[in-house]
Amino acid sequence: MIDDILKYIKEKGGITKAFLDYDGTLVNLTSDPKLAVADKETIDLVRSISSRIPTYIITGRALDSILPLIGPGFMVIALHGAQFLDGDGKVRTIEGFDEYVRRSRDIASRYKYLEKMFPGLKVLDKGGGVQFHYYNVHSTRVRELEEVVKSISEECFELYAGKYIFELRIKGVNKGTAIRREMNNDFILFAGDDETDEEAFRVLRDQVTVKIGDGITDAKFRLKTPDELKNLLSLILEKHLTKGD
C-alpha cells in the first residue's frame, strides 16, 4: 500500500501540505492520554516534513494537552478545529470559545460521578469539550456506559464515539472543516485513525487520505500502524515527494 501512496503522490506532482492526527496515528493509543508521548524519532521526522511543507498536527486534544507531548515549534489544530496555533506561536480560536471552556468545565464536574459508577473511567474536561475515556473500563460495562452517555444532552455540544472514548465536542466543529480552512489550491496528505478523522476523509476525496488501522473507512489508502505511517513519511522525504523538491 505504501508504494501505491507514493505512486499517487508522484503522479500529482508532490504534496504541498500535511495534516497528521496524533493519538493512534503518530503514536499508539494508551491507557492514559498523558502517557502518549511521541519519541524523538517521530518528532524529528515530523520536523523534517515541516521544513519542506506546512505541516499541522491536528488533534481532538486541547492545545495545553498536546503541546507537552510534542514540544514547541509545530503548527497545531486542536480540539477538532476550535483552536489553532500558527507558526509564529500565535493562538486563535473559534468565536465564543471562552464560553465553551466555561461550560465544559461545568459539564465535566457534573458527570464526574460516573467514574465511581464505572471503575477505570476518566471524565476529562478538555477546556472546550468533555471526554469520557474508557480504555480501562471492563469490557462488560462499556455498553451500559454508552447508554448512560448517550442520554446526555448539552446545548451547543454534540456527542461522538471514538476509540475508547465518548466525547461531547463543540457542535459544528470538525477536522474536515478545519483542514479546508487551511487549504488553498493545495494537494495534501491527511492521516488519521478514528471516527472524527472520517469526517475529514469524506470531504477530502481528491487528496491523499490515509486511514491508520482497521475499520470501515472513506480514506483513499490504509496503513496498519503508526510505524507504517512513519515509514511513509520517511520515504516521502527520501524520494522528494513534496512540492518544490
C-alpha positions as CSV (number, residue, x, y, z in Angstrom):
1,M,0.0,0.0,0.0
2,I,2.9,2.4,0.7
3,D,4.1,2.0,-2.9
4,D,0.5,2.9,-4.1
5,I,0.5,6.0,-2.0
6,L,3.9,7.1,-3.2
7,K,2.9,6.5,-6.8
8,Y,-0.3,8.6,-6.4
9,I,1.7,11.5,-4.8
10,K,4.2,11.4,-7.6
11,E,1.5,11.4,-10.3
12,K,0.1,14.5,-8.7
13,G,3.4,16.3,-8.5
14,G,4.0,16.2,-4.8
15,I,2.1,17.2,-1.7
16,T,2.0,20.9,-0.6
17,K,0.7,20.5,3.0
18,A,0.4,17.7,5.5
19,F,-2.1,17.2,8.3
20,L,-1.3,14.5,10.8
21,D,-3.6,13.2,13.6
22,Y,-1.7,12.4,16.8
23,D,-3.2,9.6,19.0
24,G,-3.4,6.3,17.1
25,T,-1.7,7.9,14.1
26,L,1.7,9.2,15.1
27,V,1.7,7.4,18.4
28,N,-0.1,4.3,19.7
29,L,-3.2,4.6,21.8
30,T,-2.5,4.4,25.6
31,S,-4.4,3.6,28.8
32,D,-3.9,7.2,29.9
33,P,-3.8,10.1,27.4
34,K,-0.9,11.7,29.3
35,L,1.3,8.7,28.5
36,A,1.1,9.1,24.7
37,V,4.5,10.9,24.4
38,A,6.0,10.9,20.9
39,D,9.5,9.6,20.8
40,K,12.4,11.7,19.4
41,E,12.4,9.8,16.1
42,T,8.8,10.7,15.5
43,I,9.3,14.3,16.4
44,D,12.4,14.7,14.2
45,L,10.5,13.1,11.3
46,V,7.6,15.5,11.6
47,R,10.0,18.4,11.9
48,S,11.8,17.3,8.7
49,I,8.5,17.2,6.9
50,S,7.7,20.7,8.3
51,S,10.9,22.0,7.0
52,R,9.7,21.2,3.4
53,I,6.0,22.0,3.5
54,P,3.5,23.4,6.0
55,T,2.7,20.6,8.4
56,Y,0.0,20.6,11.0
57,I,-0.6,18.3,14.0
58,I,-4.4,18.0,14.0
59,T,-6.0,16.5,17.1
60,G,-9.0,16.3,19.3
61,R,-6.8,17.2,22.2
62,A,-6.7,20.8,23.5
63,L,-3.5,22.8,23.0
64,D,-2.5,22.5,26.6
65,S,-2.8,18.7,26.3
66,I,-0.9,18.2,23.0
67,L,2.0,20.7,23.4
68,P,3.7,18.9,26.3
69,L,3.8,15.7,24.2
70,I,5.3,17.2,21.1
71,G,7.3,20.2,22.2
72,P,7.4,23.7,20.7
73,G,7.7,24.7,17.0
74,F,4.7,22.9,15.5
75,M,1.6,24.3,13.9
76,V,-1.4,22.7,15.6
77,I,-5.1,22.4,15.0
78,A,-6.6,21.4,18.3
79,L,-10.0,20.4,19.8
80,H,-11.1,19.2,16.3
81,G,-10.7,22.7,14.9
82,A,-11.7,25.0,17.8
83,Q,-8.1,26.1,18.5
84,F,-5.3,27.0,16.0
85,L,-1.6,27.5,16.8
86,D,0.3,29.1,13.9
87,G,4.0,29.0,13.0
88,D,4.6,32.2,14.9
89,G,3.2,30.8,18.1
90,K,0.0,32.8,17.9
91,V,-3.2,31.2,19.0
92,R,-6.6,31.8,17.5
93,T,-9.9,30.2,18.4
94,I,-13.5,30.0,17.2
95,E,-15.9,32.6,18.2
96,G,-17.3,32.3,21.7
97,F,-14.6,29.8,22.7
98,D,-14.2,31.1,26.3
99,E,-17.9,30.3,26.9
100,Y,-17.4,26.8,25.6
101,V,-14.4,26.4,28.0
102,R,-16.6,27.6,31.0
103,R,-19.4,25.2,30.0
104,S,-17.1,22.2,29.5
105,R,-15.7,22.7,33.0
106,D,-19.2,22.7,34.5
107,I,-20.3,19.6,32.4
108,A,-17.2,17.6,33.4
109,S,-17.8,18.4,37.1
110,R,-21.5,17.4,36.8
111,Y,-20.7,14.0,35.4
112,K,-17.6,13.2,37.4
113,Y,-19.7,10.8,39.5
114,L,-19.7,8.4,36.6
115,E,-16.1,7.5,37.5
116,K,-17.4,5.8,40.6
117,M,-20.2,4.0,38.7
118,F,-17.7,2.7,36.1
119,P,-14.3,1.9,37.6
120,G,-11.5,2.8,35.2
121,L,-13.4,5.6,33.5
122,K,-11.9,9.1,33.3
123,V,-14.2,12.1,32.8
124,L,-11.9,14.7,31.4
125,D,-12.5,18.4,31.0
126,K,-10.7,19.3,27.8
127,G,-11.1,23.0,28.1
128,G,-13.7,23.2,25.3
129,G,-15.0,19.7,25.4
130,V,-15.6,16.7,27.7
131,Q,-14.2,13.3,27.2
132,F,-15.3,10.0,28.7
133,H,-12.1,7.9,28.4
134,Y,-13.0,4.2,29.0
135,Y,-9.8,2.4,28.0
136,N,-9.6,0.9,31.5
137,V,-13.3,0.1,31.9
138,H,-14.1,-3.6,31.9
139,S,-15.5,-4.6,28.6
140,T,-18.7,-6.0,30.1
141,R,-19.6,-2.4,31.3
142,V,-18.9,-0.5,28.1
143,R,-22.4,-1.0,26.6
144,E,-24.0,0.2,29.8
145,L,-21.7,3.3,29.9
146,E,-22.6,4.0,26.3
147,E,-26.3,4.1,27.1
148,V,-25.7,6.5,30.0
149,V,-23.5,8.8,28.0
150,K,-25.9,8.8,25.0
151,S,-28.6,10.2,27.3
152,I,-26.5,13.3,28.0
153,S,-27.8,16.3,26.1
154,E,-26.0,19.7,26.4
155,E,-26.8,22.7,24.3
156,C,-24.2,23.6,21.7
157,F,-22.3,20.3,22.2
158,E,-22.7,17.0,20.3
159,L,-21.7,13.5,21.2
160,Y,-19.5,11.3,19.1
161,A,-17.8,7.9,19.8
162,G,-14.2,7.1,19.0
163,K,-11.6,4.5,20.0
164,Y,-12.1,4.0,23.8
165,I,-13.8,7.4,24.1
166,F,-17.1,9.1,24.0
167,E,-16.9,12.9,23.7
168,L,-19.0,16.0,24.0
169,R,-17.5,18.4,21.5
170,I,-18.5,21.8,20.2
171,K,-21.3,21.4,17.7
172,G,-20.3,22.0,14.1
173,V,-16.6,21.9,14.7
174,N,-14.7,19.1,13.0
175,K,-11.4,18.3,11.3
176,G,-12.8,18.3,7.8
177,T,-13.9,22.0,8.1
178,A,-10.7,22.9,9.9
179,I,-8.5,21.4,7.2
180,R,-10.5,23.1,4.4
181,R,-10.0,26.4,6.2
182,E,-6.2,26.0,5.9
183,M,-6.2,24.8,2.3
184,N,-5.9,27.0,-0.8
185,N,-5.1,25.2,-4.0
186,D,-3.2,22.5,-2.1
187,F,-2.6,18.9,-2.6
188,I,-2.5,17.5,0.9
189,L,-1.7,14.4,2.9
190,F,-4.0,13.7,5.8
191,A,-3.6,10.7,8.1
192,G,-5.9,9.7,10.9
193,D,-7.2,6.6,12.7
194,D,-10.6,7.4,14.3
195,E,-14.2,8.3,13.6
196,T,-13.5,12.0,13.9
197,D,-11.0,11.6,11.0
198,E,-13.6,10.0,8.9
199,E,-15.4,13.4,8.7
200,A,-12.3,14.8,7.1
201,F,-11.8,11.8,4.8
202,R,-15.3,12.3,3.4
203,V,-14.6,15.9,2.3
204,L,-11.0,15.3,1.1
205,R,-11.7,12.6,-1.5
206,D,-9.3,14.1,-4.1
207,Q,-6.4,14.3,-1.6
208,V,-4.0,11.7,-0.1
209,T,-6.1,10.4,2.8
210,V,-4.7,7.6,4.9
211,K,-6.6,5.5,7.5
212,I,-4.4,4.1,10.2
213,G,-5.7,0.7,11.5
214,D,-8.7,-1.4,10.9
215,G,-12.4,-0.5,10.3
216,I,-14.6,0.8,7.5
217,T,-13.2,4.0,6.1
218,D,-13.7,6.7,3.4
219,A,-9.9,7.2,3.2
220,K,-8.3,6.5,-0.2
221,F,-5.5,4.5,1.4
222,R,-4.9,2.4,4.6
223,L,-1.8,1.6,6.7
224,K,-1.8,-0.8,9.6
225,T,0.1,1.1,12.3
226,P,1.8,4.4,13.2
227,D,5.1,2.8,12.4
228,E,3.9,2.2,8.8
229,L,2.9,5.9,8.6
230,K,6.4,6.9,9.8
231,N,7.9,4.7,7.1
232,L,5.7,6.5,4.5
233,L,6.8,9.9,5.8
234,S,10.4,8.9,5.6
235,L,10.0,7.7,2.0
236,I,8.2,10.9,1.0
237,L,11.3,12.8,2.3
238,E,13.7,10.4,0.7
239,K,12.0,10.5,-2.7
240,H,11.5,14.2,-2.6
241,L,7.7,14.0,-3.0
242,T,6.9,17.4,-1.5
243,K,6.1,20.1,-3.9
244,G,9.1,22.2,-4.9
245,D,11.7,19.4,-4.1
